[in-house]
Amino acid sequence: MLNNNFAAYKYQENIMELFETLKQFKKLQDLLPNNHRIKYNICVLQLKGWLSSEIIIDPAVLYQDIQNLNKTPVDKRLIKRLLINYHIINSELLMSQRKYAEKDKSLKFIYDNYVFLNLSDQDILSLSQYFVEYGHSDWAQKFLFNYVKKVDTNEDILFYYLNMTIVSPTVTMDKFYHSIMLNAMTSNKKRFCNLFNTSGKDGGITFQLLENENLKKTFCESCLK
């Protein structure tokens, strides 16, 4: 176990390259074939290697290795995170291979299972951007809505949601939308009012959209004072 921890430490400290670290863990696995911590670390390293293209990975074998962790004492949430990361990488591969039906299955797995994870703010933002990139902005909206209703929502998450939804009359008329906009305004008033600044470098929503009473009320209350 000391060797396991030492190999992990050296990798985290960039003392050992990914490929060499994986070799070290596989040697440890030969010595301790039933050690679940070593099996878990090998799966993590293979995912990292697959993502960075540093290591040639057989997706089917890696998937089975991760699934086999369910037979060990490894925390099920960690296994779920590995599977979600697996499907994120795999969906990109399937997309490049034009295997769209299989790619959509990977996307659906991610959407159905993210609720089991304890996501950081960056995780939330990255996952919503991922859904948008793969043509599921509706999933991104539903996903983010669970977070933007909270008073202490991260500013970048709030504004990503607003930029995505503010041109949608159906969404903006929702009873929660006014409070979400006020939360964004409280978080960063200048950034919020710039959403309506059509002359800014990033553009802004057109004033035709201010025919929407919810938007007009918030704009007048927040940006004309």
C-alpha positions in Angstrom: 0.0 0.0 0.0 3.0 2.3 0.6 4.0 1.7 -3.0 0.5 2.4 -4.2 0.4 5.7 -2.3 4.0 6.6 -3.4 3.2 6.0 -7.1 0.1 8.1 -6.8 2.0 10.9 -5.0 4.8 10.9 -7.6 2.3 11.2 -10.4 0.4 14.0 -8.7 3.6 15.9 -8.2 4.5 15.4 -11.9 7.6 13.4 -10.9 6.5 10.5 -13.1 5.0 10.5 -16.6 1.6 9.0 -17.1 2.7 6.0 -19.0 5.5 5.1 -16.5 3.0 5.6 -13.6 0.6 3.2 -15.2 3.4 0.6 -15.6 4.2 1.0 -11.9 0.5 0.4 -11.0 0.3 -2.7 -13.2 3.4 -4.1 -11.5 1.6 -3.6 -8.2 -1.5 -5.3 -9.6 0.6 -8.3 -10.5 1.7 -8.5 -6.8 -1.7 -7.7 -5.4 -4.3 -8.8 -8.0 -7.3 -8.3 -5.7 -6.4 -4.8 -4.4 -9.3 -2.5 -5.2 -7.3 0.7 -4.7 -4.8 -0.4 -7.3 -7.6 -1.4 -9.7 -9.2 2.0 -9.3 -6.0 3.9 -9.9 -5.3 2.0 -13.0 -8.8 2.9 -14.4 -8.2 6.6 -13.5 -4.8 6.6 -15.3 -6.2 4.8 -18.3 -9.0 7.4 -18.6 -6.4 10.2 -18.4 -4.2 8.5 -21.0 -7.1 8.0 -23.3 -8.2 11.6 -23.0 -4.7 13.0 -23.6 -4.0 10.4 -26.4 -0.8 9.5 -24.6 -1.9 5.8 -24.3 -3.7 3.6 -26.7 -6.8 2.4 -24.9 -9.3 -0.3 -25.9 -12.6 1.3 -24.8 -14.4 -2.0 -24.4 -11.7 -3.3 -22.0 -11.6 -0.1 -20.0 -15.4 -0.1 -19.7 -15.3 -3.6 -18.3 -12.5 -2.7 -15.9 -14.6 0.1 -14.5 -17.7 -2.0 -14.3 -15.7 -4.7 -12.4 -15.0 -2.1 -9.7 -18.6 -2.6 -8.6 -17.5 -6.0 -7.3 -15.0 -4.3 -5.0 -15.4 -2.0 -1.9 -14.7 1.1 -4.1 -17.2 3.9 -3.3 -20.0 3.6 -5.9 -20.0 7.4 -6.4 -16.4 7.2 -7.6 -17.3 4.4 -10.0 -20.2 6.5 -11.3 -17.8 9.4 -11.9 -15.4 7.2 -13.8 -18.3 5.9 -16.0 -19.5 9.4 -16.7 -15.9 10.5 -17.6 -15.7 7.4 -19.8 -18.9 8.3 -21.6 -17.7 11.9 -22.1 -14.5 10.8 -23.8 -16.2 7.9 -25.7 -19.0 10.2 -27.1 -16.3 12.3 -28.7 -14.7 9.2 -30.2 -18.1 8.0 -31.4 -18.9 11.4 -32.9 -15.7 11.4 -34.9 -16.6 7.9 -36.2 -20.1 9.1 -37.1 -21.7 6.5 -34.8 -24.4 9.0 -33.8 -26.9 6.5 -32.2 -24.1 5.1 -29.9 -23.0 8.6 -29.2 -26.5 9.6 -28.1 -26.6 6.6 -25.7 -23.4 7.9 -24.1 -24.9 11.3 -23.8 -28.1 9.9 -22.2 -26.1 8.0 -19.7 -24.3 11.2 -18.6 -27.6 13.1 -18.4 -29.3 10.3 -16.4 -26.5 9.9 -13.9 -24.9 13.2 -13.1 -27.3 13.6 -10.2 -25.4 11.0 -8.3 -22.2 13.1 -8.3 -21.1 15.9 -6.0 -20.3 18.5 -8.7 -18.1 21.5 -8.3 -19.1 24.8 -9.9 -16.6 24.1 -12.7 -18.0 20.6 -13.2 -21.5 22.1 -13.5 -20.4 24.7 -16.0 -18.3 22.2 -18.1 -21.1 19.6 -18.1 -23.7 22.2 -19.3 -21.3 23.4 -22.1 -20.8 19.8 -23.0 -24.5 19.2 -23.5 -24.8 22.3 -25.6 -21.8 21.3 -27.7 -23.5 18.0 -28.5 -26.8 19.6 -29.5 -28.7 19.2 -26.3 -29.2 22.8 -25.0 -32.5 21.7 -23.6 -30.7 19.2 -21.4 -28.3 22.0 -20.4 -31.1 24.3 -19.4 -32.9 21.6 -17.3 -29.6 20.7 -15.7 -28.6 24.3 -14.8 -32.1 25.1 -13.6 -31.5 22.9 -10.5 -28.6 25.3 -9.6 -29.6 28.8 -10.7 -32.6 28.7 -8.4 -30.2 28.8 -5.4 -29.3 32.2 -3.9 -25.6 31.3 -3.7 -25.3 30.2 -7.3 -21.9 30.7 -8.9 -21.9 33.9 -11.0 -20.5 32.2 -14.2 -23.2 29.5 -13.9 -25.9 32.2 -13.6 -24.8 34.1 -16.6 -24.3 31.1 -18.7 -27.9 30.1 -18.0 -29.2 33.6 -18.8 -27.2 33.8 -22.0 -28.7 30.5 -23.0 -32.3 31.3 -22.1 -33.0 35.0 -22.2 -34.2 34.9 -25.8 -36.7 32.2 -25.1 -40.2 33.7 -24.2 -41.3 30.4 -22.8 -38.5 30.2 -20.3 -38.4 33.9 -19.4 -42.1 33.9 -18.4 -41.4 31.2 -15.9 -42.3 32.3 -12.3 -38.7 31.7 -11.2 -37.0 33.6 -14.0 -37.5 37.1 -12.5 -35.8 36.0 -9.2 -32.9 34.3 -11.2 -32.3 37.6 -13.1 -32.4 39.6 -9.8 -29.9 37.1 -8.4 -27.6 37.7 -11.4 -28.0 41.5 -11.0 -27.1 41.3 -7.3 -24.1 39.1 -8.1 -22.8 41.5 -10.8 -24.9 44.4 -11.9 -22.6 45.7 -14.6 -22.4 42.2 -16.2 -26.2 41.8 -16.0 -27.0 45.2 -17.6 -24.5 44.4 -20.4 -26.8 41.6 -21.5 -29.0 44.4 -22.8 -26.2 46.5 -24.3 -26.4 45.9 -28.0 -23.5 48.3 -28.7 -21.1 46.4 -26.5 -18.3 44.2 -28.0 -20.3 41.0 -27.2 -23.6 42.4 -28.4 -26.7 42.2 -26.4 -30.4 41.2 -26.6 -32.5 43.5 -28.8 -35.0 45.9 -27.3 -37.8 44.1 -29.1 -37.4 41.4 -26.5 -38.3 44.0 -23.9 -41.8 43.6 -25.0 -41.6 40.7 -22.6 -42.9 42.1 -19.4 -40.7 40.0 -17.2 -37.5 41.2 -19.0 -38.7 44.8 -19.2 -39.6 45.0 -15.5 -36.2 43.6 -14.5 -34.3 45.8 -16.9 -36.1 49.0 -15.8 -35.7 48.2 -12.1 -32.0 47.2 -12.3 -30.4 49.1 -15.1 -32.2 52.4 -15.4 -31.4 53.6 -11.9 
